[in-house]
Structure formats: structure tokens, C-alpha cells
Amino acid sequence: MNTILIIIIAANALMSFKGFNDNSFFRKYEFHMGSVRAGEQIRLFSSGFLHADIGHLAFNMLTLYFFAPVVIAYLGSTSFIIIYFASLLFGSLLTILFHKNDYNYRAVGASGAVTGVLYSAILLRPDMMLGLFFIVPIPAYLFGILYLLYSIYGMRAKNDNIGHTAHFGGAIGGYLVTLATRPSLIVEHTFMVVLLTIPIVILFVMARMGKL
């Protein structure tokens, strides 16, 4: 496994377990809209290394473990780091856009960064297959689309502390940075480039219609 990937997974695990056992630490570094708007911009990044529970942490890190090596293999470690943190930032910025007037809004999770890496990997390897629940074969692009559609449900339900809005920001970040890094993908994988925009377009249409 790539050293950079190990460091990122370890950082997520260490901060998350610290947050599980220290509520004041968790509250200090989670994404909290009131605190962000008061000037605590560190939360835009620190919240991406905290998780709601072990299941949330495990799901994100497993997804990262499966998809990050593809991005690293095709684009290199430096581009992977840029995509990871750009996606994390895009996720936080989209969260601000959607929840800027909800000063009590809170969220945590590496989901934005991980979704960005997921989208990047799918653009690079649209023929990838996954084992859903390690058993059922499913195209990676279908997993990515369903994941974002589930995020729309999470945004509407608002029944957990997971940053579902950040999933979309991360997807947009990973999508744009990957295409900027390798614009030839627009011609090489045109269908996938178009297909992966569908859940993003659905999100903004629903937002415009006041359905979120």
C-alpha cells in the first residue's frame, strides 16, 4: 500500500478514535456552521478526519482503500493528495453554500474527500468492478451514482451527523480536478464523463425546487 494512503487512513483513524472518546475534542474540530462563519476555518478540513462512529469510519476507509490505488497508479501520489484535499475542501464549501443560514448545522466525515477519489478512479477506470458487501459484483460507476443518490436521501432525512452534502462537493472536486489533470479523459471516456454528472445535476435541480 502507498505510504501517503497509509498516512491518510491512519490520520483518520487516530482523530476519529480521539473524537469517539473525547467529546470536547470532537466538538472543537467538527464542522459547525456557526463556528465556521465565526472564523474557525480549520473545521473545513479537521471535520474530514472525524467520524460519527466506527461503522462510518470503516466504510469511508474501505472505500478509500479500494479506489485510491487506482488514482495513484494513473496520476501519481502528488495528484492523489491534491484530489483528496481539494475534494475535502469542495465538500466543505458546498456544505456552506447549502447550509449557510443554519448556524446549528453540524457534520463530520471524510466522505467528501473519499467521494472525490471515488469519482476520480471511475473516470480513470470506467470498467472497474466492485464486490458489493464483498460478494455481489457491481460496476464501480453504478456504486458511485447510487452512493450520491443515497446522499440526497440523507440530506433530506437529516437524521444523522454525517456530512451528506459534502459527498456532492467532494464528487464535484474529484471530477473537476481529475479532468483538469487529464483532459484527454473527456474524449477517451465521454460517456462516463457525462454519466457521472447526472446525480450532481439532480442535486442542484432539487435544490432549486426547494426539495432539500
CORKAQUI-V574828 format. One record per residue. N is the residue number from 1. PSI is psi in degrees with one decimal (* if undefined). BURIAL is + if it has 9 or more other C-alpha atoms within 8 Angstrom, else -. Layout:
BEGIN
n=N psi=PSI burial=BURIAL
n=N psi=PSI burial=BURIAL
END
This chain:
BEGIN
n=1 psi=141.7 burial=-
n=2 psi=139.3 burial=-
n=3 psi=-42.0 burial=-
n=4 psi=-41.9 burial=-
n=5 psi=-41.8 burial=+
n=6 psi=-43.6 burial=+
n=7 psi=-43.3 burial=-
n=8 psi=-43.9 burial=-
n=9 psi=-42.2 burial=+
n=10 psi=-41.8 burial=-
n=11 psi=-41.0 burial=+
n=12 psi=-44.4 burial=+
n=13 psi=-45.5 burial=+
n=14 psi=-48.2 burial=-
n=15 psi=-38.5 burial=+
n=16 psi=-45.7 burial=+
n=17 psi=-33.9 burial=-
n=18 psi=-42.6 burial=+
n=19 psi=-34.7 burial=+
n=20 psi=-34.5 burial=+
n=21 psi=-3.1 burial=-
n=22 psi=95.7 burial=-
n=23 psi=-35.0 burial=-
n=24 psi=-38.0 burial=-
n=25 psi=-45.1 burial=+
n=26 psi=-47.4 burial=+
n=27 psi=-30.3 burial=-
n=28 psi=-31.6 burial=-
n=29 psi=-1.8 burial=+
n=30 psi=165.5 burial=+
n=31 psi=116.2 burial=+
n=32 psi=116.3 burial=+
n=33 psi=-43.1 burial=+
n=34 psi=-42.2 burial=+
n=35 psi=-38.7 burial=+
n=36 psi=-44.9 burial=+
n=37 psi=-16.1 burial=-
n=38 psi=-2.9 burial=-
n=39 psi=2.7 burial=-
n=40 psi=70.6 burial=-
n=41 psi=-16.8 burial=-
n=42 psi=-26.4 burial=-
n=43 psi=-21.8 burial=+
n=44 psi=-30.7 burial=+
n=45 psi=-42.6 burial=+
n=46 psi=-33.2 burial=+
n=47 psi=-23.5 burial=+
n=48 psi=-3.9 burial=+
n=49 psi=5.1 burial=+
n=50 psi=154.1 burial=+
n=51 psi=156.0 burial=+
n=52 psi=-35.3 burial=+
n=53 psi=179.3 burial=-
n=54 psi=-37.9 burial=-
n=55 psi=-43.1 burial=-
n=56 psi=-46.2 burial=+
n=57 psi=-48.4 burial=+
n=58 psi=-43.2 burial=-
n=59 psi=-46.2 burial=-
n=60 psi=-42.9 burial=+
n=61 psi=-33.8 burial=+
n=62 psi=-42.6 burial=-
n=63 psi=-43.5 burial=+
n=64 psi=-42.3 burial=+
n=65 psi=-37.6 burial=+
n=66 psi=-36.2 burial=-
n=67 psi=-30.0 burial=+
n=68 psi=-42.2 burial=+
n=69 psi=-29.8 burial=+
n=70 psi=-46.5 burial=+
n=71 psi=-43.0 burial=+
n=72 psi=-42.2 burial=+
n=73 psi=-39.1 burial=-
n=74 psi=-36.3 burial=-
n=75 psi=-16.4 burial=+
n=76 psi=164.2 burial=+
n=77 psi=-39.2 burial=-
n=78 psi=-45.7 burial=-
n=79 psi=-36.1 burial=+
n=80 psi=-46.0 burial=+
n=81 psi=-43.8 burial=+
n=82 psi=-45.6 burial=-
n=83 psi=-42.4 burial=+
n=84 psi=-52.1 burial=+
n=85 psi=-29.7 burial=+
n=86 psi=-40.7 burial=+
n=87 psi=-40.1 burial=+
n=88 psi=-44.6 burial=+
n=89 psi=-44.8 burial=+
n=90 psi=-39.9 burial=+
n=91 psi=-43.8 burial=+
n=92 psi=-39.6 burial=+
n=93 psi=-38.7 burial=+
n=94 psi=-34.7 burial=+
n=95 psi=-41.6 burial=+
n=96 psi=-43.2 burial=+
n=97 psi=-41.8 burial=-
n=98 psi=-25.3 burial=-
n=99 psi=20.0 burial=+
n=100 psi=-26.0 burial=+
n=101 psi=0.4 burial=-
n=102 psi=87.9 burial=-
n=103 psi=-15.8 burial=+
n=104 psi=0.3 burial=-
n=105 psi=129.9 burial=+
n=106 psi=145.6 burial=+
n=107 psi=154.0 burial=+
n=108 psi=165.3 burial=+
n=109 psi=148.7 burial=+
n=110 psi=9.7 burial=+
n=111 psi=-37.4 burial=+
n=112 psi=-49.9 burial=+
n=113 psi=-43.9 burial=+
n=114 psi=-41.1 burial=+
n=115 psi=-36.0 burial=+
n=116 psi=-42.4 burial=+
n=117 psi=-40.6 burial=+
n=118 psi=-49.0 burial=+
n=119 psi=-40.4 burial=+
n=120 psi=-46.4 burial=+
n=121 psi=-39.3 burial=+
n=122 psi=-39.4 burial=+
n=123 psi=-38.2 burial=+
n=124 psi=-35.9 burial=+
n=125 psi=73.9 burial=-
n=126 psi=-12.8 burial=+
n=127 psi=5.2 burial=-
n=128 psi=145.0 burial=+
n=129 psi=148.0 burial=-
n=130 psi=159.1 burial=+
n=131 psi=97.8 burial=+
n=132 psi=126.6 burial=-
n=133 psi=26.3 burial=-
n=134 psi=11.9 burial=-
n=135 psi=-57.3 burial=-
n=136 psi=120.0 burial=-
n=137 psi=135.4 burial=-
n=138 psi=137.3 burial=+
n=139 psi=138.9 burial=+
n=140 psi=-37.6 burial=+
n=141 psi=-34.7 burial=+
n=142 psi=-40.2 burial=-
n=143 psi=-45.8 burial=+
n=144 psi=-43.8 burial=+
n=145 psi=-45.4 burial=+
n=146 psi=-35.9 burial=-
n=147 psi=-43.0 burial=-
n=148 psi=-34.9 burial=+
n=149 psi=-37.6 burial=+
n=150 psi=-34.8 burial=-
n=151 psi=-35.9 burial=+
n=152 psi=-43.3 burial=+
n=153 psi=-45.1 burial=-
n=154 psi=-37.6 burial=+
n=155 psi=-38.5 burial=+
n=156 psi=-38.5 burial=-
n=157 psi=-39.6 burial=-
n=158 psi=44.2 burial=-
n=159 psi=16.7 burial=-
n=160 psi=-177.3 burial=-
n=161 psi=18.0 burial=+
n=162 psi=138.6 burial=+
n=163 psi=74.7 burial=+
n=164 psi=-35.8 burial=+
n=165 psi=-35.4 burial=+
n=166 psi=-25.6 burial=+
n=167 psi=-44.4 burial=+
n=168 psi=-42.9 burial=+
n=169 psi=-41.3 burial=+
n=170 psi=-43.0 burial=+
n=171 psi=-43.6 burial=+
n=172 psi=-43.3 burial=+
n=173 psi=-49.7 burial=+
n=174 psi=-39.4 burial=+
n=175 psi=-52.0 burial=+
n=176 psi=-43.3 burial=-
n=177 psi=-39.2 burial=+
n=178 psi=-44.4 burial=+
n=179 psi=-33.1 burial=+
n=180 psi=-35.2 burial=-
n=181 psi=-39.1 burial=-
n=182 psi=77.6 burial=-
n=183 psi=-18.6 burial=+
n=184 psi=-19.2 burial=-
n=185 psi=-27.3 burial=+
n=186 psi=-36.1 burial=+
n=187 psi=-41.1 burial=-
n=188 psi=-38.7 burial=-
n=189 psi=51.0 burial=+
n=190 psi=-45.3 burial=+
n=191 psi=-44.5 burial=-
n=192 psi=-37.1 burial=+
n=193 psi=-42.1 burial=+
n=194 psi=-44.8 burial=-
n=195 psi=-40.4 burial=-
n=196 psi=-10.7 burial=+
n=197 psi=-16.2 burial=-
n=198 psi=-53.0 burial=-
n=199 psi=-29.4 burial=+
n=200 psi=-43.6 burial=+
n=201 psi=-41.8 burial=-
n=202 psi=-43.5 burial=-
n=203 psi=-50.3 burial=+
n=204 psi=-31.6 burial=-
n=205 psi=-45.3 burial=-
n=206 psi=-37.2 burial=+
n=207 psi=-41.9 burial=+
n=208 psi=-31.6 burial=-
n=209 psi=-1.1 burial=-
n=210 psi=27.9 burial=-
n=211 psi=0.2 burial=-
n=212 psi=* burial=-
END
